[in-house]
Amino acid sequence: MDSTAPGAAPQGLDAFRRGWQTQIGDDVFQLPVFSAETMGDFRVKGNVTKVHGAAIADLHAASATRTADVPGGDQDLVAMYIVRRGAWTLGGAPGHGDQTVSAGQFLVRHLGRLTAFETSADLTATFVVLPPGELKPLLGTRAVTGPAQSAEMRLLTALTDMIHTTVADLAPAGVAAAQSTLIELVKAVAKGRFDDVEPRLAPALTQAAKDLADRHLADPELSPAMLARALNVSVRTLHRAFAAAGEQIGTYIRQRRLHEARLALAAPSPLSISELAAHWQFADSSHFTRAFKKHYGQTPTEYARTAPAERRG
């Protein structure tokens, strides 16, 4: 859904509302009534996915938004706000003041009624709506807040990304399992800890570990122990998560390093074999050469000779 194109603002909210109702429906989350100035300049785009009784919306708002100050309807759901840029200010529950979720923070709470909110311009955020059954008793009247880069939140973000890309191909049982995993992670966030015996978290944990490893491939300290510390789980839990997907952590890291070395060999001015081996943390050039040939069927030198021809082709 996209209403950010020049000249689209007057009809932007209508288009967004139609898209939400078509893809998500009012049974999950009832869109509020927006203020007049918001309706006149509504430039928001988003990727929204329904997951059984939950919904995930990745939102990018070029314009500021504000809901009209009118009584909201009753609803019973748990909402999570993850803000990466800008700010999202939420009306508080009766007896509580407004709450602002700033960039790099999250907030999760139970909503018993439609409450007012406003967002800054240039907002980038994820909005997650969840059924209240297991979460409402845990949250009560609390609003749980914290950094969006905590271990549990990195797992949750990896899971929402996976759901966006795979939900269209999931069978009904898979969609229900995705919702259950989402709820388990939000429970972990609310409890402030990770339940490392929960098997449904394995796919999200594996993806989060891969994303973290990809950012540290040239780091000599990269290891299962380093990843486990960063994700706040035990090394055994991390190994179990990869095993559930038929993979091994060490194999994943080695193959990603070989892939990056292969790209470097195809560059116009490649590094030497010994320089590549050192950069991608192989013990020496001989070890690097053996691993490369086993994986690609050629030595690095042989591949470097054929790469320019491949580029010309």
C-alpha positions as YAML, in Angstrom:
chain: A
units: angstrom
residues:
- id: 1
  name: MET
  ca: [0.00, 0.00, 0.00]
- id: 2
  name: ASP
  ca: [1.54, 3.29, -1.11]
- id: 3
  name: SER
  ca: [0.13, 6.83, -0.98]
- id: 4
  name: THR
  ca: [3.47, 8.68, -1.12]
- id: 5
  name: ALA
  ca: [3.46, 9.60, -4.83]
- id: 6
  name: PRO
  ca: [3.20, 13.34, -5.62]
- id: 7
  name: GLY
  ca: [-0.41, 14.43, -5.83]
- id: 8
  name: ALA
  ca: [-1.74, 11.27, -4.19]
- id: 9
  name: ALA
  ca: [-2.31, 12.75, -0.73]
- id: 10
  name: PRO
  ca: [-6.00, 13.77, -0.99]
- id: 11
  name: GLN
  ca: [-6.98, 10.18, -1.82]
- id: 12
  name: GLY
  ca: [-4.08, 8.62, 0.06]
- id: 13
  name: LEU
  ca: [-5.98, 7.73, 3.20]
- id: 14
  name: ASP
  ca: [-8.88, 6.21, 1.25]
- id: 15
  name: ALA
  ca: [-6.49, 4.04, -0.73]
- id: 16
  name: PHE
  ca: [-4.68, 2.96, 2.42]
- id: 17
  name: ARG
  ca: [-7.94, 2.17, 4.21]
- id: 18
  name: ARG
  ca: [-9.24, 0.10, 1.26]
- id: 19
  name: GLY
  ca: [-5.99, -1.82, 1.13]
- id: 20
  name: TRP
  ca: [-6.06, -2.52, 4.86]
- id: 21
  name: GLN
  ca: [-9.68, -3.66, 4.82]
- id: 22
  name: THR
  ca: [-9.10, -5.86, 1.78]
- id: 23
  name: GLN
  ca: [-5.91, -7.49, 3.05]
- id: 24
  name: ILE
  ca: [-6.43, -7.45, 6.81]
- id: 25
  name: GLY
  ca: [-10.04, -6.57, 7.64]
- id: 26
  name: ASP
  ca: [-11.51, -4.86, 10.69]
- id: 27
  name: ASP
  ca: [-11.61, -8.13, 12.63]
- id: 28
  name: VAL
  ca: [-7.91, -7.75, 13.53]
- id: 29
  name: PHE
  ca: [-7.51, -3.99, 13.96]
- id: 30
  name: GLN
  ca: [-10.00, -1.22, 13.38]
- id: 31
  name: LEU
  ca: [-8.37, 1.76, 11.68]
- id: 32
  name: PRO
  ca: [-9.07, 4.98, 13.64]
- id: 33
  name: VAL
  ca: [-10.57, 8.27, 12.46]
- id: 34
  name: PHE
  ca: [-7.78, 10.60, 11.41]
- id: 35
  name: SER
  ca: [-7.66, 14.37, 11.87]
- id: 36
  name: ALA
  ca: [-8.58, 16.70, 9.00]
- id: 37
  name: GLU
  ca: [-4.98, 17.80, 8.41]
- id: 38
  name: THR
  ca: [-3.87, 14.15, 8.27]
- id: 39
  name: MET
  ca: [-6.53, 13.28, 5.72]
- id: 40
  name: GLY
  ca: [-5.42, 16.20, 3.57]
- id: 41
  name: ASP
  ca: [-1.78, 15.06, 3.54]
- id: 42
  name: PHE
  ca: [-1.63, 11.31, 4.08]
- id: 43
  name: ARG
  ca: [1.62, 10.00, 2.59]
- id: 44
  name: VAL
  ca: [2.21, 6.54, 3.99]
- id: 45
  name: LYS
  ca: [3.36, 3.30, 2.42]
- id: 46
  name: GLY
  ca: [3.43, -0.10, 4.04]
- id: 47
  name: ASN
  ca: [3.81, -3.83, 3.70]
- id: 48
  name: VAL
  ca: [1.04, -5.53, 5.67]
- id: 49
  name: THR
  ca: [0.67, -9.26, 6.31]
- id: 50
  name: LYS
  ca: [-2.14, -11.10, 8.08]
- id: 51
  name: VAL
  ca: [-1.02, -14.10, 10.11]
- id: 52
  name: HIS
  ca: [-4.06, -16.04, 11.29]
- id: 53
  name: GLY
  ca: [-5.45, -13.74, 14.03]
- id: 54
  name: ALA
  ca: [-2.45, -11.39, 13.98]
- id: 55
  name: ALA
  ca: [-1.12, -8.75, 11.59]
- id: 56
  name: ILE
  ca: [2.31, -7.25, 10.87]
- id: 57
  name: ALA
  ca: [2.65, -3.83, 9.22]
- id: 58
  name: ASP
  ca: [5.98, -2.32, 8.17]
- id: 59
  name: LEU
  ca: [5.17, 1.38, 7.78]
- id: 60
  name: HIS
  ca: [6.99, 4.35, 6.27]
- id: 61
  name: ALA
  ca: [5.23, 7.69, 6.80]
- id: 62
  name: ALA
  ca: [6.49, 10.71, 4.88]
- id: 63
  name: SER
  ca: [3.83, 12.92, 6.49]
- id: 64
  name: ALA
  ca: [2.93, 13.36, 10.14]
- id: 65
  name: THR
  ca: [-0.32, 11.65, 11.18]
- id: 66
  name: ARG
  ca: [-2.78, 12.27, 13.99]
- id: 67
  name: THR
  ca: [-6.04, 10.60, 14.91]
- id: 68
  name: ALA
  ca: [-9.07, 12.76, 15.53]
- id: 69
  name: ASP
  ca: [-9.97, 13.43, 19.15]
- id: 70
  name: VAL
  ca: [-13.17, 11.39, 19.20]
- id: 71
  name: PRO
  ca: [-14.18, 8.48, 21.45]
- id: 72
  name: GLY
  ca: [-12.86, 5.19, 20.11]
- id: 73
  name: GLY
  ca: [-14.65, 1.89, 19.96]
- id: 74
  name: ASP
  ca: [-14.04, -1.10, 22.17]
- id: 75
  name: GLN
  ca: [-11.41, -3.58, 21.08]
- id: 76
  name: ASP
  ca: [-9.43, -6.36, 22.70]
- id: 77
  name: LEU
  ca: [-5.94, -6.87, 21.34]
- id: 78
  name: VAL
  ca: [-2.25, -6.57, 22.10]
- id: 79
  name: ALA
  ca: [-0.25, -4.08, 20.03]
- id: 80
  name: MET
  ca: [3.51, -3.76, 19.62]
- id: 81
  name: TYR
  ca: [5.18, -0.66, 18.18]
- id: 82
  name: ILE
  ca: [8.80, -0.91, 17.00]
- id: 83
  name: VAL
  ca: [10.16, 2.48, 15.89]
- id: 84
  name: ARG
  ca: [13.32, 2.71, 13.80]
- id: 85
  name: ARG
  ca: [13.09, 6.37, 12.78]
- id: 86
  name: GLY
  ca: [10.93, 9.23, 14.00]
- id: 87
  name: ALA
  ca: [8.53, 8.91, 16.94]
- id: 88
  name: TRP
  ca: [5.10, 7.42, 17.68]
- id: 89
  name: THR
  ca: [3.10, 9.00, 20.54]
- id: 90
  name: LEU
  ca: [0.27, 6.90, 21.97]
- id: 91
  name: GLY
  ca: [-2.64, 7.97, 24.10]
- id: 92
  name: GLY
  ca: [-2.43, 6.40, 27.52]
- id: 93
  name: ALA
  ca: [-4.95, 4.18, 29.27]
- id: 94
  name: PRO
  ca: [-7.36, 5.89, 31.67]
- id: 95
  name: GLY
  ca: [-5.33, 7.45, 34.48]
- id: 96
  name: HIS
  ca: [-2.07, 7.28, 32.51]
- id: 97
  name: GLY
  ca: [-0.38, 9.92, 30.39]
- id: 98
  name: ASP
  ca: [0.67, 9.71, 26.77]
- id: 99
  name: GLN
  ca: [3.60, 7.51, 25.89]
- id: 100
  name: THR
  ca: [6.14, 8.25, 23.15]
- id: 101
  name: VAL
  ca: [8.09, 5.50, 21.42]
- id: 102
  name: SER
  ca: [11.29, 7.05, 20.06]
- id: 103
  name: ALA
  ca: [13.65, 5.75, 17.39]
- id: 104
  name: GLY
  ca: [15.41, 2.58, 18.49]
- id: 105
  name: GLN
  ca: [12.69, 1.67, 21.03]
- id: 106
  name: PHE
  ca: [9.67, -0.61, 21.22]
- id: 107
  name: LEU
  ca: [6.46, -0.63, 23.27]
- id: 108
  name: VAL
  ca: [3.97, -3.46, 23.75]
- id: 109
  name: ARG
  ca: [0.66, -3.21, 25.63]
- id: 110
  name: HIS
  ca: [-2.90, -4.46, 25.75]
- id: 111
  name: LEU
  ca: [-5.54, -2.23, 24.14]
- id: 112
  name: GLY
  ca: [-9.09, -2.40, 25.46]
- id: 113
  name: ARG
  ca: [-10.31, 0.50, 23.38]
- id: 114
  name: LEU
  ca: [-9.27, 2.53, 20.36]
- id: 115
  name: THR
  ca: [-6.89, 5.21, 21.67]
- id: 116
  name: ALA
  ca: [-5.59, 8.32, 19.98]
- id: 117
  name: PHE
  ca: [-2.06, 8.53, 18.60]
- id: 118
  name: GLU
  ca: [0.15, 10.69, 16.45]
- id: 119
  name: THR
  ca: [3.33, 10.01, 14.50]
- id: 120
  name: SER
  ca: [6.11, 12.27, 13.32]
- id: 121
  name: ALA
  ca: [6.96, 12.81, 9.68]
- id: 122
  name: ASP
  ca: [9.62, 10.48, 8.26]
- id: 123
  name: LEU
  ca: [8.51, 7.65, 10.54]
- id: 124
  name: THR
  ca: [9.78, 4.12, 9.92]
- id: 125
  name: ALA
  ca: [8.16, 1.57, 12.21]
- id: 126
  name: THR
  ca: [6.69, -1.90, 12.53]
- id: 127
  name: PHE
  ca: [3.22, -2.28, 14.03]
- id: 128
  name: VAL
  ca: [2.25, -5.76, 15.24]
- id: 129
  name: VAL
  ca: [-1.31, -6.65, 16.30]
- id: 130
  name: LEU
  ca: [-1.83, -9.86, 18.28]
- id: 131
  name: PRO
  ca: [-4.75, -11.75, 19.81]
- id: 132
  name: PRO
  ca: [-4.94, -11.12, 23.56]
- id: 133
  name: GLY
  ca: [-5.45, -14.67, 24.86]
- id: 134
  name: GLU
  ca: [-1.96, -15.56, 26.14]
- id: 135
  name: LEU
  ca: [-0.54, -12.04, 26.32]
- id: 136
  name: LYS
  ca: [-3.23, -10.05, 28.12]
- id: 137
  name: PRO
  ca: [-2.81, -11.92, 31.46]
- id: 138
  name: LEU
  ca: [0.96, -11.45, 31.20]
- id: 139
  name: LEU
  ca: [0.82, -7.72, 30.44]
- id: 140
  name: GLY
  ca: [-2.12, -6.65, 32.58]
- id: 141
  name: THR
  ca: [-2.17, -2.85, 32.52]
- id: 142
  name: ARG
  ca: [1.57, -2.59, 31.97]
- id: 143
  name: ALA
  ca: [3.21, -1.12, 28.91]
- id: 144
  name: VAL
  ca: [6.51, -2.94, 28.35]
- id: 145
  name: THR
  ca: [9.19, -0.80, 26.70]
- id: 146
  name: GLY
  ca: [12.83, -1.28, 25.82]
- id: 147
  name: PRO
  ca: [15.52, -1.11, 23.13]
- id: 148
  name: ALA
  ca: [14.63, -2.46, 19.70]
- id: 149
  name: GLN
  ca: [18.11, -4.02, 19.47]
- id: 150
  name: SER
  ca: [17.75, -6.33, 22.47]
- id: 151
  name: ALA
  ca: [18.34, -10.02, 21.76]
- id: 152
  name: GLU
  ca: [14.65, -10.89, 21.97]
- id: 153
  name: MET
  ca: [13.69, -8.00, 19.70]
- id: 154
  name: ARG
  ca: [16.28, -8.99, 17.09]
- id: 155
  name: LEU
  ca: [14.74, -12.46, 17.06]
- id: 156
  name: LEU
  ca: [11.27, -11.01, 16.73]
- id: 157
  name: THR
  ca: [12.30, -8.71, 13.87]
- id: 158
  name: ALA
  ca: [13.95, -11.61, 12.03]
- id: 159
  name: LEU
  ca: [10.72, -13.59, 12.41]
- id: 160
  name: THR
  ca: [8.49, -10.78, 11.09]
- id: 161
  name: ASP
  ca: [10.77, -10.46, 8.04]
- id: 162
  name: MET
  ca: [10.52, -14.21, 7.43]
- id: 163
  name: ILE
  ca: [6.72, -14.12, 7.75]
- id: 164
  name: HIS
  ca: [6.42, -11.31, 5.20]
- id: 165
  name: THR
  ca: [8.36, -13.34, 2.62]
- id: 166
  name: THR
  ca: [6.89, -16.81, 3.26]
- id: 167
  name: VAL
  ca: [3.29, -16.41, 4.43]
- id: 168
  name: ALA
  ca: [1.81, -16.57, 0.93]
- id: 169
  name: ASP
  ca: [3.24, -20.10, 0.50]
- id: 170
  name: LEU
  ca: [2.33, -21.44, 3.95]
- id: 171
  name: ALA
  ca: [-0.45, -23.96, 4.47]
- id: 172
  name: PRO
  ca: [-3.04, -23.13, 7.16]
- id: 173
  name: ALA
  ca: [-1.10, -25.12, 9.75]
- id: 174
  name: GLY
  ca: [2.05, -23.14, 8.90]
- id: 175
  name: VAL
  ca: [0.24, -19.82, 9.27]
- id: 176
  name: ALA
  ca: [-1.10, -20.88, 12.67]
- id: 177
  name: ALA
  ca: [2.41, -21.97, 13.71]
- id: 178
  name: ALA
  ca: [3.82, -18.61, 12.57]
- id: 179
  name: GLN
  ca: [1.31, -16.80, 14.77]
- id: 180
  name: SER
  ca: [2.16, -19.04, 17.72]
- id: 181
  name: THR
  ca: [5.88, -18.35, 17.29]
- id: 182
  name: LEU
  ca: [5.20, -14.62, 17.09]
- id: 183
  name: ILE
  ca: [3.23, -14.79, 20.35]
- id: 184
  name: GLU
  ca: [5.99, -16.78, 22.06]
- id: 185
  name: LEU
  ca: [8.57, -14.15, 21.13]
- id: 186
  name: VAL
  ca: [6.40, -11.29, 22.37]
- id: 187
  name: LYS
  ca: [5.94, -13.23, 25.61]
- id: 188
  name: ALA
  ca: [9.73, -13.51, 25.85]
- id: 189
  name: VAL
  ca: [10.02, -9.73, 25.36]
- id: 190
  name: ALA
  ca: [7.39, -9.07, 28.02]
- id: 191
  name: LYS
  ca: [9.10, -11.43, 30.46]
- id: 192
  name: GLY
  ca: [12.50, -9.90, 29.72]
- id: 193
  name: ARG
  ca: [14.07, -13.23, 28.99]
- id: 194
  name: PHE
  ca: [14.38, -15.88, 26.29]
- id: 195
  name: ASP
  ca: [12.94, -19.36, 26.84]
- id: 196
  name: ASP
  ca: [15.74, -21.42, 25.34]
- id: 197
  name: VAL
  ca: [13.78, -24.69, 25.41]
- id: 198
  name: GLU
  ca: [10.98, -23.34, 23.18]
- id: 199
  name: PRO
  ca: [11.42, -25.27, 19.88]
- id: 200
  name: ARG
  ca: [9.12, -23.00, 17.86]
- id: 201
  name: LEU
  ca: [11.68, -20.22, 18.18]
- id: 202
  name: ALA
  ca: [14.37, -22.17, 16.28]
- id: 203
  name: PRO
  ca: [13.71, -20.69, 12.80]
- id: 204
  name: ALA
  ca: [13.78, -17.11, 14.07]
- id: 205
  name: LEU
  ca: [16.87, -17.79, 16.20]
- id: 206
  name: THR
  ca: [18.67, -19.36, 13.23]
- id: 207
  name: GLN
  ca: [17.84, -16.40, 10.98]
- id: 208
  name: ALA
  ca: [18.93, -13.86, 13.60]
- id: 209
  name: ALA
  ca: [22.25, -15.72, 14.05]
- id: 210
  name: LYS
  ca: [22.81, -15.77, 10.27]
- id: 211
  name: ASP
  ca: [22.07, -12.06, 9.97]
- id: 212
  name: LEU
  ca: [24.53, -11.32, 12.78]
- id: 213
  name: ALA
  ca: [27.20, -13.63, 11.31]
- id: 214
  name: ASP
  ca: [26.87, -11.97, 7.90]
- id: 215
  name: ARG
  ca: [27.78, -8.63, 9.47]
- id: 216
  name: HIS
  ca: [30.91, -10.07, 11.14]
- id: 217
  name: LEU
  ca: [32.35, -12.46, 8.51]
- id: 218
  name: ALA
  ca: [35.77, -10.76, 8.56]
- id: 219
  name: ASP
  ca: [35.85, -10.65, 12.38]
- id: 220
  name: PRO
  ca: [38.40, -13.10, 13.84]
- id: 221
  name: GLU
  ca: [36.19, -13.40, 16.94]
- id: 222
  name: LEU
  ca: [33.20, -14.73, 14.98]
- id: 223
  name: SER
  ca: [32.19, -18.09, 16.44]
- id: 224
  name: PRO
  ca: [29.13, -19.94, 17.78]
- id: 225
  name: ALA
  ca: [30.03, -18.68, 21.26]
- id: 226
  name: MET
  ca: [30.13, -15.04, 20.08]
- id: 227
  name: LEU
  ca: [26.76, -15.39, 18.32]
- id: 228
  name: ALA
  ca: [25.19, -17.08, 21.34]
- id: 229
  name: ARG
  ca: [26.38, -14.28, 23.65]
- id: 230
  name: ALA
  ca: [25.03, -11.59, 21.32]
- id: 231
  name: LEU
  ca: [21.65, -13.35, 21.09]
- id: 232
  name: ASN
  ca: [21.47, -14.10, 24.82]
- id: 233
  name: VAL
  ca: [21.14, -17.88, 24.42]
- id: 234
  name: SER
  ca: [23.35, -20.84, 25.20]
- id: 235
  name: VAL
  ca: [25.71, -22.27, 22.58]
- id: 236
  name: ARG
  ca: [23.83, -25.55, 22.89]
- id: 237
  name: THR
  ca: [20.53, -23.82, 22.12]
- id: 238
  name: LEU
  ca: [22.05, -22.18, 19.04]
- id: 239
  name: HIS
  ca: [23.43, -25.48, 17.77]
- id: 240
  name: ARG
  ca: [20.01, -27.11, 18.31]
- id: 241
  name: ALA
  ca: [18.29, -24.35, 16.35]
- id: 242
  name: PHE
  ca: [20.60, -24.84, 13.36]
- id: 243
  name: ALA
  ca: [20.28, -28.62, 13.60]
- id: 244
  name: ALA
  ca: [16.49, -28.29, 13.41]
- id: 245
  name: ALA
  ca: [17.02, -26.70, 9.97]
- id: 246
  name: GLY
  ca: [19.54, -29.39, 8.95]
- id: 247
  name: GLU
  ca: [22.47, -26.97, 9.17]
- id: 248
  name: GLN
  ca: [25.60, -26.36, 11.22]
- id: 249
  name: ILE
  ca: [26.82, -22.96, 12.39]
- id: 250
  name: GLY
  ca: [30.44, -23.53, 11.45]
- id: 251
  name: THR
  ca: [29.50, -24.73, 7.97]
- id: 252
  name: TYR
  ca: [27.32, -21.68, 7.39]
- id: 253
  name: ILE
  ca: [30.11, -19.27, 8.41]
- id: 254
  name: ARG
  ca: [32.72, -21.07, 6.27]
- id: 255
  name: GLN
  ca: [30.48, -21.14, 3.18]
- id: 256
  name: ARG
  ca: [29.60, -17.46, 3.53]
- id: 257
  name: ARG
  ca: [33.31, -16.58, 3.82]
- id: 258
  name: LEU
  ca: [34.11, -18.67, 0.75]
- id: 259
  name: HIS
  ca: [31.33, -16.93, -1.15]
- id: 260
  name: GLU
  ca: [32.71, -13.50, -0.30]
- id: 261
  name: ALA
  ca: [36.23, -14.61, -1.23]
- id: 262
  name: ARG
  ca: [34.92, -15.89, -4.58]
- id: 263
  name: LEU
  ca: [33.34, -12.48, -5.27]
- id: 264
  name: ALA
  ca: [36.64, -10.82, -4.41]
- id: 265
  name: LEU
  ca: [38.53, -13.09, -6.84]
- id: 266
  name: ALA
  ca: [36.23, -11.91, -9.63]
- id: 267
  name: ALA
  ca: [36.96, -8.24, -8.89]
- id: 268
  name: PRO
  ca: [39.01, -6.25, -11.44]
- id: 269
  name: SER
  ca: [41.99, -6.06, -9.05]
- id: 270
  name: PRO
  ca: [41.68, -9.10, -6.77]
- id: 271
  name: LEU
  ca: [43.69, -9.57, -3.60]
- id: 272
  name: SER
  ca: [46.35, -12.26, -3.49]
- id: 273
  name: ILE
  ca: [45.43, -15.74, -2.27]
- id: 274
  name: SER
  ca: [47.29, -15.21, 1.00]
- id: 275
  name: GLU
  ca: [45.60, -11.82, 1.53]
- id: 276
  name: LEU
  ca: [42.16, -13.32, 0.93]
- id: 277
  name: ALA
  ca: [42.90, -16.19, 3.29]
- id: 278
  name: ALA
  ca: [43.92, -13.79, 6.04]
- id: 279
  name: HIS
  ca: [41.01, -11.39, 5.46]
- id: 280
  name: TRP
  ca: [38.37, -14.12, 5.58]
- id: 281
  name: GLN
  ca: [39.92, -15.78, 8.63]
- id: 282
  name: PHE
  ca: [41.30, -19.01, 7.12]
- id: 283
  name: ALA
  ca: [44.30, -20.47, 8.95]
- id: 284
  name: ASP
  ca: [46.60, -20.03, 5.92]
- id: 285
  name: SER
  ca: [46.53, -19.98, 2.12]
- id: 286
  name: SER
  ca: [46.79, -23.78, 1.88]
- id: 287
  name: HIS
  ca: [43.76, -24.26, 4.12]
- id: 288
  name: PHE
  ca: [41.85, -21.64, 2.13]
- id: 289
  name: THR
  ca: [42.79, -23.29, -1.20]
- id: 290
  name: ARG
  ca: [41.65, -26.74, -0.03]
- id: 291
  name: ALA
  ca: [38.33, -25.41, 1.29]
- id: 292
  name: PHE
  ca: [37.71, -23.37, -1.87]
- id: 293
  name: LYS
  ca: [38.42, -26.31, -4.21]
- id: 294
  name: LYS
  ca: [36.24, -28.65, -2.17]
- id: 295
  name: HIS
  ca: [33.33, -26.21, -2.34]
- id: 296
  name: TYR
  ca: [33.68, -24.86, -5.91]
- id: 297
  name: GLY
  ca: [35.63, -27.60, -7.73]
- id: 298
  name: GLN
  ca: [38.48, -25.21, -8.61]
- id: 299
  name: THR
  ca: [41.41, -23.74, -6.75]
- id: 300
  name: PRO
  ca: [41.24, -19.98, -6.12]
- id: 301
  name: THR
  ca: [43.97, -19.46, -8.74]
- id: 302
  name: GLU
  ca: [42.04, -21.46, -11.34]
- id: 303
  name: TYR
  ca: [38.86, -19.57, -10.59]
- id: 304
  name: ALA
  ca: [40.64, -16.19, -10.79]
- id: 305
  name: ARG
  ca: [41.86, -17.07, -14.29]
- id: 306
  name: THR
  ca: [38.35, -17.91, -15.52]
- id: 307
  name: ALA
  ca: [36.50, -15.09, -13.71]
- id: 308
  name: PRO
  ca: [37.44, -12.31, -16.20]
- id: 309
  name: ALA
  ca: [36.02, -14.40, -19.05]
- id: 310
  name: GLU
  ca: [32.83, -14.96, -17.05]
- id: 311
  name: ARG
  ca: [32.52, -11.19, -16.50]
- id: 312
  name: ARG
  ca: [32.95, -10.50, -20.22]
- id: 313
  name: GLY
  ca: [30.31, -13.15, -21.00]
...
